[in-house]
Amino acid sequence: MKILIIEDEEKLAKGLKEGLEKEGFTADFVLDGEAGQRRIELYHKDYDLVILDLMLPKKDGLTVLKNIRKQNITIPTLVLTVKDTTYDIVSGLEGGADDYLTKPFSFKEFFARIRALLRRPPKSLSVELKVRDLTLNTVTKKVFRNGKEILLTSKEFSLLECLIRHSNQVMSREQILFNLWGFDFDSFSNVVDAHIKNLRKKIDYDHQEKLLETVRGIGYRLKG
């Protein structure tokens, strides 16, 4: 799951990003409203959730929210604000926010709100994903092939989930990097190839039918 943080307090933005990544999410952050709106407009299909501060430089969060909703961008949005009056809360929710959290807040509450938003229909995603005889459960974090459990690292699990959700589609190294490591990762790194190699050993090694394909010069595909 990939999350965009729009927060002008850089220390807080980095802290939220690190906390989310420890919980198995992928996260990016930007530090002003204009950059945030532009990122959402260009890449909203690649994100599962936006964390949006209301008090932002260049363009305030409520304006960003109203602008993206006018464009029918329905990505779930959790608003962060130091304001806690009924008027401010109502304004945020009427502007298109899905939920709000007043600063300061605990990480426990923060993660609880995020998980609740990600479970909401119609944006909630399937708990169990299946391709051929390969099954992945996003809640238990367990993977099985032909009934036998496969033990994966956190990043291998995220990589496999990404590939299953795009089964039969060729995903480039750049797309995988963006989805799993974020914008600030070195695009010349061989980290994707290394993780693909390890993942292939675990899901294909003992099976006659190979599911994970390399499409030369383009990227990788999981056969659906």
ChimeraX commands (.cxc) that place a marker at each C-alpha (Angstrom):
marker #1 position 0.00,0.00,0.00 radius 0.5
marker #1 position 1.41,3.37,-1.03 radius 0.5
marker #1 position 0.72,6.60,0.87 radius 0.5
marker #1 position 1.41,10.25,0.02 radius 0.5
marker #1 position 2.12,12.64,2.92 radius 0.5
marker #1 position 1.62,16.37,2.31 radius 0.5
marker #1 position 3.04,18.08,5.39 radius 0.5
marker #1 position 5.18,21.23,5.67 radius 0.5
marker #1 position 6.86,20.26,8.96 radius 0.5
marker #1 position 9.72,18.25,7.48 radius 0.5
marker #1 position 10.63,16.54,10.75 radius 0.5
marker #1 position 7.05,15.32,11.18 radius 0.5
marker #1 position 6.78,14.29,7.53 radius 0.5
marker #1 position 9.95,12.20,7.81 radius 0.5
marker #1 position 8.75,10.69,11.08 radius 0.5
marker #1 position 5.41,9.69,9.54 radius 0.5
marker #1 position 7.18,8.23,6.51 radius 0.5
marker #1 position 9.53,6.16,8.69 radius 0.5
marker #1 position 6.67,4.99,10.89 radius 0.5
marker #1 position 4.57,3.94,7.91 radius 0.5
marker #1 position 7.46,2.06,6.34 radius 0.5
marker #1 position 8.03,0.15,9.59 radius 0.5
marker #1 position 4.39,-0.94,9.35 radius 0.5
marker #1 position 4.94,-2.27,5.83 radius 0.5
marker #1 position 3.63,0.68,3.82 radius 0.5
marker #1 position 5.48,2.64,1.14 radius 0.5
marker #1 position 5.38,6.40,1.64 radius 0.5
marker #1 position 6.44,9.63,-0.08 radius 0.5
marker #1 position 6.16,13.18,1.22 radius 0.5
marker #1 position 6.05,16.70,-0.21 radius 0.5
marker #1 position 6.29,19.91,1.79 radius 0.5
marker #1 position 3.80,22.37,0.27 radius 0.5
marker #1 position 0.27,22.45,-1.11 radius 0.5
marker #1 position 1.14,23.22,-4.73 radius 0.5
marker #1 position 3.56,20.30,-4.96 radius 0.5
marker #1 position 1.04,18.09,-3.19 radius 0.5
marker #1 position -1.81,18.90,-5.55 radius 0.5
marker #1 position 0.44,18.42,-8.57 radius 0.5
marker #1 position 1.62,15.03,-7.27 radius 0.5
marker #1 position -1.98,13.88,-6.68 radius 0.5
marker #1 position -3.13,15.05,-10.12 radius 0.5
marker #1 position -0.31,13.22,-11.85 radius 0.5
marker #1 position -0.02,10.06,-9.76 radius 0.5
marker #1 position -3.28,9.56,-7.83 radius 0.5
marker #1 position -3.79,6.12,-9.41 radius 0.5
marker #1 position -0.51,4.98,-7.85 radius 0.5
marker #1 position -1.43,5.97,-4.29 radius 0.5
marker #1 position -3.88,4.28,-1.93 radius 0.5
marker #1 position -4.21,7.15,0.56 radius 0.5
marker #1 position -3.24,10.81,1.11 radius 0.5
marker #1 position -2.26,12.27,4.49 radius 0.5
marker #1 position -2.97,16.00,4.11 radius 0.5
marker #1 position -2.08,18.82,6.50 radius 0.5
marker #1 position -4.44,21.82,6.28 radius 0.5
marker #1 position -1.91,24.53,7.17 radius 0.5
marker #1 position 0.41,24.40,4.15 radius 0.5
marker #1 position 2.55,27.00,2.34 radius 0.5
marker #1 position 1.77,28.02,-1.26 radius 0.5
marker #1 position -1.69,26.41,-1.17 radius 0.5
marker #1 position -3.64,25.40,1.91 radius 0.5
marker #1 position -4.82,21.83,2.38 radius 0.5
marker #1 position -8.53,22.61,2.14 radius 0.5
marker #1 position -8.00,24.25,-1.26 radius 0.5
marker #1 position -5.96,21.25,-2.43 radius 0.5
marker #1 position -8.72,18.92,-1.27 radius 0.5
marker #1 position -11.50,20.87,-2.99 radius 0.5
marker #1 position -9.49,21.11,-6.21 radius 0.5
marker #1 position -8.80,17.39,-6.49 radius 0.5
marker #1 position -12.41,16.50,-5.65 radius 0.5
marker #1 position -13.59,18.84,-8.45 radius 0.5
marker #1 position -11.47,16.69,-10.78 radius 0.5
marker #1 position -13.28,13.56,-9.51 radius 0.5
marker #1 position -10.13,12.27,-7.84 radius 0.5
marker #1 position -11.60,10.11,-5.10 radius 0.5
marker #1 position -8.44,8.90,-3.36 radius 0.5
marker #1 position -9.09,8.48,0.41 radius 0.5
marker #1 position -7.75,11.46,2.36 radius 0.5
marker #1 position -6.93,11.81,6.05 radius 0.5
marker #1 position -6.65,15.45,7.10 radius 0.5
marker #1 position -4.16,16.53,9.79 radius 0.5
marker #1 position -4.82,19.82,11.56 radius 0.5
marker #1 position -3.97,21.75,14.72 radius 0.5
marker #1 position -7.49,23.16,14.56 radius 0.5
marker #1 position -10.14,21.28,16.48 radius 0.5
marker #1 position -13.24,23.48,16.35 radius 0.5
marker #1 position -16.45,22.03,14.98 radius 0.5
marker #1 position -16.38,24.55,12.13 radius 0.5
marker #1 position -12.90,23.49,10.98 radius 0.5
marker #1 position -13.74,19.81,11.19 radius 0.5
marker #1 position -17.00,20.22,9.27 radius 0.5
marker #1 position -15.25,22.38,6.63 radius 0.5
marker #1 position -12.66,19.67,6.07 radius 0.5
marker #1 position -15.22,16.88,5.80 radius 0.5
marker #1 position -17.49,18.93,3.55 radius 0.5
marker #1 position -14.45,19.78,1.42 radius 0.5
marker #1 position -13.96,16.10,0.67 radius 0.5
marker #1 position -11.88,14.67,3.54 radius 0.5
marker #1 position -12.66,11.08,4.54 radius 0.5
marker #1 position -11.46,11.54,8.11 radius 0.5
marker #1 position -9.47,13.97,10.26 radius 0.5
marker #1 position -6.89,13.81,13.03 radius 0.5
marker #1 position -6.02,16.70,15.32 radius 0.5
marker #1 position -2.37,17.37,16.20 radius 0.5
marker #1 position -0.75,16.23,18.39 radius 0.5
marker #1 position -1.76,12.59,17.95 radius 0.5
marker #1 position -0.39,9.18,18.86 radius 0.5
marker #1 position 1.00,6.80,16.24 radius 0.5
marker #1 position -1.42,4.18,17.52 radius 0.5
marker #1 position -4.41,6.36,16.64 radius 0.5
marker #1 position -2.77,7.44,13.38 radius 0.5
marker #1 position -2.37,3.85,12.17 radius 0.5
marker #1 position -5.86,2.92,13.36 radius 0.5
marker #1 position -7.36,5.74,11.26 radius 0.5
marker #1 position -5.31,4.73,8.22 radius 0.5
marker #1 position -6.32,1.09,8.42 radius 0.5
marker #1 position -9.97,2.05,8.87 radius 0.5
marker #1 position -9.85,4.24,5.75 radius 0.5
marker #1 position -8.15,1.57,3.68 radius 0.5
marker #1 position -10.85,-0.92,4.65 radius 0.5
marker #1 position -13.72,1.30,3.52 radius 0.5
marker #1 position -15.73,0.36,0.44 radius 0.5
marker #1 position -15.64,0.99,-2.45 radius 0.5
marker #1 position -11.93,1.70,-2.13 radius 0.5
marker #1 position -11.26,-1.27,0.10 radius 0.5
marker #1 position -9.14,-3.91,-1.61 radius 0.5
marker #1 position -9.58,-7.66,-1.61 radius 0.5
marker #1 position -8.12,-9.39,1.44 radius 0.5
marker #1 position -7.22,-12.55,-0.47 radius 0.5
marker #1 position -5.53,-12.34,-3.85 radius 0.5
marker #1 position -5.14,-15.39,-6.06 radius 0.5
marker #1 position -3.30,-16.20,-9.29 radius 0.5
marker #1 position -3.38,-19.82,-10.49 radius 0.5
marker #1 position -2.40,-21.89,-7.42 radius 0.5
marker #1 position -0.70,-18.92,-5.69 radius 0.5
marker #1 position -2.63,-17.20,-2.87 radius 0.5
marker #1 position -1.70,-14.08,-0.90 radius 0.5
marker #1 position -3.60,-12.81,2.15 radius 0.5
marker #1 position -3.13,-9.09,2.84 radius 0.5
marker #1 position -4.30,-9.38,6.46 radius 0.5
marker #1 position -2.44,-12.45,7.71 radius 0.5
marker #1 position 0.55,-11.62,5.47 radius 0.5
marker #1 position 0.75,-15.27,4.44 radius 0.5
marker #1 position 1.45,-16.68,0.98 radius 0.5
marker #1 position 0.65,-20.19,-0.22 radius 0.5
marker #1 position 1.36,-22.03,-3.46 radius 0.5
marker #1 position -0.50,-25.24,-4.05 radius 0.5
marker #1 position -1.41,-25.26,-0.35 radius 0.5
marker #1 position 2.19,-24.95,0.89 radius 0.5
marker #1 position 3.15,-21.82,2.81 radius 0.5
marker #1 position 5.96,-19.67,1.40 radius 0.5
marker #1 position 7.88,-17.47,3.82 radius 0.5
marker #1 position 8.65,-14.01,2.44 radius 0.5
marker #1 position 10.34,-10.91,3.80 radius 0.5
marker #1 position 8.19,-7.78,4.18 radius 0.5
marker #1 position 9.51,-6.26,0.94 radius 0.5
marker #1 position 9.17,-9.55,-0.98 radius 0.5
marker #1 position 5.55,-9.73,0.19 radius 0.5
marker #1 position 4.91,-6.15,-1.01 radius 0.5
marker #1 position 6.55,-6.93,-4.34 radius 0.5
marker #1 position 4.44,-10.04,-4.84 radius 0.5
marker #1 position 1.26,-8.16,-3.88 radius 0.5
marker #1 position 2.11,-5.48,-6.42 radius 0.5
marker #1 position 2.68,-8.07,-9.15 radius 0.5
marker #1 position -0.52,-9.98,-8.32 radius 0.5
marker #1 position -2.61,-6.82,-8.42 radius 0.5
marker #1 position -1.16,-6.19,-11.90 radius 0.5
marker #1 position -1.14,-9.83,-13.05 radius 0.5
marker #1 position -0.67,-10.32,-16.79 radius 0.5
marker #1 position 0.67,-6.77,-17.02 radius 0.5
marker #1 position 4.33,-6.04,-17.61 radius 0.5
marker #1 position 5.67,-3.81,-14.84 radius 0.5
marker #1 position 8.86,-1.90,-15.52 radius 0.5
marker #1 position 11.62,-1.61,-12.94 radius 0.5
marker #1 position 10.77,2.09,-12.62 radius 0.5
marker #1 position 7.11,1.33,-11.84 radius 0.5
marker #1 position 8.09,-1.21,-9.21 radius 0.5
marker #1 position 10.63,1.17,-7.67 radius 0.5
marker #1 position 8.02,3.94,-7.47 radius 0.5
marker #1 position 5.39,1.69,-5.92 radius 0.5
marker #1 position 7.62,-0.03,-3.38 radius 0.5
marker #1 position 10.52,2.31,-2.65 radius 0.5
marker #1 position 9.23,5.77,-3.55 radius 0.5
marker #1 position 10.32,8.77,-5.57 radius 0.5
marker #1 position 13.56,9.39,-3.72 radius 0.5
marker #1 position 15.12,6.01,-4.49 radius 0.5
marker #1 position 18.03,5.63,-6.90 radius 0.5
marker #1 position 16.54,4.50,-10.22 radius 0.5
marker #1 position 19.88,2.94,-11.23 radius 0.5
marker #1 position 19.88,0.59,-8.25 radius 0.5
marker #1 position 19.61,-3.16,-8.90 radius 0.5
marker #1 position 17.39,-3.59,-5.83 radius 0.5
marker #1 position 14.38,-4.61,-7.95 radius 0.5
marker #1 position 16.33,-7.30,-9.82 radius 0.5
marker #1 position 17.71,-8.67,-6.55 radius 0.5
marker #1 position 14.26,-8.91,-4.95 radius 0.5
marker #1 position 12.76,-10.46,-8.10 radius 0.5
marker #1 position 15.52,-13.09,-8.09 radius 0.5
marker #1 position 14.81,-14.00,-4.46 radius 0.5
marker #1 position 11.06,-14.00,-5.00 radius 0.5
marker #1 position 11.34,-16.24,-8.07 radius 0.5
marker #1 position 13.34,-18.80,-6.07 radius 0.5
marker #1 position 10.63,-18.92,-3.43 radius 0.5
marker #1 position 7.49,-19.08,-5.57 radius 0.5
marker #1 position 8.71,-20.92,-8.70 radius 0.5
marker #1 position 11.70,-23.06,-7.76 radius 0.5
marker #1 position 9.83,-26.27,-6.82 radius 0.5
marker #1 position 7.07,-25.91,-9.41 radius 0.5
marker #1 position 6.91,-27.02,-13.02 radius 0.5
marker #1 position 4.75,-24.06,-14.02 radius 0.5
marker #1 position 6.70,-20.82,-13.65 radius 0.5
marker #1 position 4.58,-17.78,-12.81 radius 0.5
marker #1 position 7.12,-14.97,-12.65 radius 0.5
marker #1 position 8.38,-13.93,-16.09 radius 0.5
marker #1 position 11.13,-11.56,-17.18 radius 0.5
marker #1 position 10.18,-9.50,-20.22 radius 0.5
marker #1 position 13.57,-8.63,-21.65 radius 0.5
marker #1 position 14.30,-4.92,-21.80 radius 0.5
marker #1 position 10.99,-3.97,-20.19 radius 0.5
marker #1 position 10.38,-5.51,-16.78 radius 0.5
marker #1 position 8.49,-8.32,-15.08 radius 0.5
marker #1 position 5.10,-10.00,-15.28 radius 0.5
marker #1 position 3.20,-12.45,-13.12 radius 0.5
marker #1 position 1.16,-14.82,-15.27 radius 0.5
marker #1 position -2.54,-14.71,-14.38 radius 0.5
marker link #1:1,2 radius 0.2
marker link #1:2,3 radius 0.2
marker link #1:3,4 radius 0.2
marker link #1:4,5 radius 0.2
marker link #1:5,6 radius 0.2
marker link #1:6,7 radius 0.2
marker link #1:7,8 radius 0.2
marker link #1:8,9 radius 0.2
marker link #1:9,10 radius 0.2
marker link #1:10,11 radius 0.2
marker link #1:11,12 radius 0.2
marker link #1:12,13 radius 0.2
marker link #1:13,14 radius 0.2
marker link #1:14,15 radius 0.2
marker link #1:15,16 radius 0.2
marker link #1:16,17 radius 0.2
marker link #1:17,18 radius 0.2
marker link #1:18,19 radius 0.2
marker link #1:19,20 radius 0.2
marker link #1:20,21 radius 0.2
marker link #1:21,22 radius 0.2
marker link #1:22,23 radius 0.2
marker link #1:23,24 radius 0.2
marker link #1:24,25 radius 0.2
marker link #1:25,26 radius 0.2
marker link #1:26,27 radius 0.2
marker link #1:27,28 radius 0.2
marker link #1:28,29 radius 0.2
marker link #1:29,30 radius 0.2
marker link #1:30,31 radius 0.2
marker link #1:31,32 radius 0.2
marker link #1:32,33 radius 0.2
marker link #1:33,34 radius 0.2
marker link #1:34,35 radius 0.2
marker link #1:35,36 radius 0.2
marker link #1:36,37 radius 0.2
marker link #1:37,38 radius 0.2
marker link #1:38,39 radius 0.2
marker link #1:39,40 radius 0.2
marker link #1:40,41 radius 0.2
marker link #1:41,42 radius 0.2
marker link #1:42,43 radius 0.2
marker link #1:43,44 radius 0.2
marker link #1:44,45 radius 0.2
marker link #1:45,46 radius 0.2
marker link #1:46,47 radius 0.2
marker link #1:47,48 radius 0.2
marker link #1:48,49 radius 0.2
marker link #1:49,50 radius 0.2
marker link #1:50,51 radius 0.2
marker link #1:51,52 radius 0.2
marker link #1:52,53 radius 0.2
marker link #1:53,54 radius 0.2
marker link #1:54,55 radius 0.2
marker link #1:55,56 radius 0.2
marker link #1:56,57 radius 0.2
marker link #1:57,58 radius 0.2
marker link #1:58,59 radius 0.2
marker link #1:59,60 radius 0.2
marker link #1:60,61 radius 0.2
marker link #1:61,62 radius 0.2
marker link #1:62,63 radius 0.2
marker link #1:63,64 radius 0.2
marker link #1:64,65 radius 0.2
marker link #1:65,66 radius 0.2
marker link #1:66,67 radius 0.2
marker link #1:67,68 radius 0.2
marker link #1:68,69 radius 0.2
marker link #1:69,70 radius 0.2
marker link #1:70,71 radius 0.2
marker link #1:71,72 radius 0.2
marker link #1:72,73 radius 0.2
marker link #1:73,74 radius 0.2
marker link #1:74,75 radius 0.2
marker link #1:75,76 radius 0.2
marker link #1:76,77 radius 0.2
marker link #1:77,78 radius 0.2
marker link #1:78,79 radius 0.2
marker link #1:79,80 radius 0.2
marker link #1:80,81 radius 0.2
marker link #1:81,82 radius 0.2
marker link #1:82,83 radius 0.2
marker link #1:83,84 radius 0.2
marker link #1:84,85 radius 0.2
marker link #1:85,86 radius 0.2
marker link #1:86,87 radius 0.2
marker link #1:87,88 radius 0.2
marker link #1:88,89 radius 0.2
marker link #1:89,90 radius 0.2
marker link #1:90,91 radius 0.2
marker link #1:91,92 radius 0.2
marker link #1:92,93 radius 0.2
marker link #1:93,94 radius 0.2
marker link #1:94,95 radius 0.2
marker link #1:95,96 radius 0.2
marker link #1:96,97 radius 0.2
marker link #1:97,98 radius 0.2
marker link #1:98,99 radius 0.2
marker link #1:99,100 radius 0.2
marker link #1:100,101 radius 0.2
marker link #1:101,102 radius 0.2
marker link #1:102,103 radius 0.2
marker link #1:103,104 radius 0.2
marker link #1:104,105 radius 0.2
marker link #1:105,106 radius 0.2
marker link #1:106,107 radius 0.2
marker link #1:107,108 radius 0.2
marker link #1:108,109 radius 0.2
marker link #1:109,110 radius 0.2
marker link #1:110,111 radius 0.2
marker link #1:111,112 radius 0.2
marker link #1:112,113 radius 0.2
marker link #1:113,114 radius 0.2
marker link #1:114,115 radius 0.2
marker link #1:115,116 radius 0.2
marker link #1:116,117 radius 0.2
marker link #1:117,118 radius 0.2
marker link #1:118,119 radius 0.2
marker link #1:119,120 radius 0.2
marker link #1:120,121 radius 0.2
marker link #1:121,122 radius 0.2
marker link #1:122,123 radius 0.2
marker link #1:123,124 radius 0.2
marker link #1:124,125 radius 0.2
marker link #1:125,126 radius 0.2
marker link #1:126,127 radius 0.2
marker link #1:127,128 radius 0.2
marker link #1:128,129 radius 0.2
marker link #1:129,130 radius 0.2
marker link #1:130,131 radius 0.2
marker link #1:131,132 radius 0.2
marker link #1:132,133 radius 0.2
marker link #1:133,134 radius 0.2
marker link #1:134,135 radius 0.2
marker link #1:135,136 radius 0.2
marker link #1:136,137 radius 0.2
marker link #1:137,138 radius 0.2
marker link #1:138,139 radius 0.2
marker link #1:139,140 radius 0.2
marker link #1:140,141 radius 0.2
marker link #1:141,142 radius 0.2
marker link #1:142,143 radius 0.2
marker link #1:143,144 radius 0.2
marker link #1:144,145 radius 0.2
marker link #1:145,146 radius 0.2
marker link #1:146,147 radius 0.2
marker link #1:147,148 radius 0.2
marker link #1:148,149 radius 0.2
marker link #1:149,150 radius 0.2
marker link #1:150,151 radius 0.2
marker link #1:151,152 radius 0.2
marker link #1:152,153 radius 0.2
marker link #1:153,154 radius 0.2
marker link #1:154,155 radius 0.2
marker link #1:155,156 radius 0.2
marker link #1:156,157 radius 0.2
marker link #1:157,158 radius 0.2
marker link #1:158,159 radius 0.2
marker link #1:159,160 radius 0.2
marker link #1:160,161 radius 0.2
marker link #1:161,162 radius 0.2
marker link #1:162,163 radius 0.2
marker link #1:163,164 radius 0.2
marker link #1:164,165 radius 0.2
marker link #1:165,166 radius 0.2
marker link #1:166,167 radius 0.2
marker link #1:167,168 radius 0.2
marker link #1:168,169 radius 0.2
marker link #1:169,170 radius 0.2
marker link #1:170,171 radius 0.2
marker link #1:171,172 radius 0.2
marker link #1:172,173 radius 0.2
marker link #1:173,174 radius 0.2
marker link #1:174,175 radius 0.2
marker link #1:175,176 radius 0.2
marker link #1:176,177 radius 0.2
marker link #1:177,178 radius 0.2
marker link #1:178,179 radius 0.2
marker link #1:179,180 radius 0.2
marker link #1:180,181 radius 0.2
marker link #1:181,182 radius 0.2
marker link #1:182,183 radius 0.2
marker link #1:183,184 radius 0.2
marker link #1:184,185 radius 0.2
marker link #1:185,186 radius 0.2
marker link #1:186,187 radius 0.2
marker link #1:187,188 radius 0.2
marker link #1:188,189 radius 0.2
marker link #1:189,190 radius 0.2
marker link #1:190,191 radius 0.2
marker link #1:191,192 radius 0.2
marker link #1:192,193 radius 0.2
marker link #1:193,194 radius 0.2
marker link #1:194,195 radius 0.2
marker link #1:195,196 radius 0.2
marker link #1:196,197 radius 0.2
marker link #1:197,198 radius 0.2
marker link #1:198,199 radius 0.2
marker link #1:199,200 radius 0.2
marker link #1:200,201 radius 0.2
marker link #1:201,202 radius 0.2
marker link #1:202,203 radius 0.2
marker link #1:203,204 radius 0.2
marker link #1:204,205 radius 0.2
marker link #1:205,206 radius 0.2
marker link #1:206,207 radius 0.2
marker link #1:207,208 radius 0.2
marker link #1:208,209 radius 0.2
marker link #1:209,210 radius 0.2
marker link #1:210,211 radius 0.2
marker link #1:211,212 radius 0.2
marker link #1:212,213 radius 0.2
marker link #1:213,214 radius 0.2
marker link #1:214,215 radius 0.2
marker link #1:215,216 radius 0.2
marker link #1:216,217 radius 0.2
marker link #1:217,218 radius 0.2
marker link #1:218,219 radius 0.2
marker link #1:219,220 radius 0.2
marker link #1:220,221 radius 0.2
marker link #1:221,222 radius 0.2
marker link #1:222,223 radius 0.2
marker link #1:223,224 radius 0.2
view
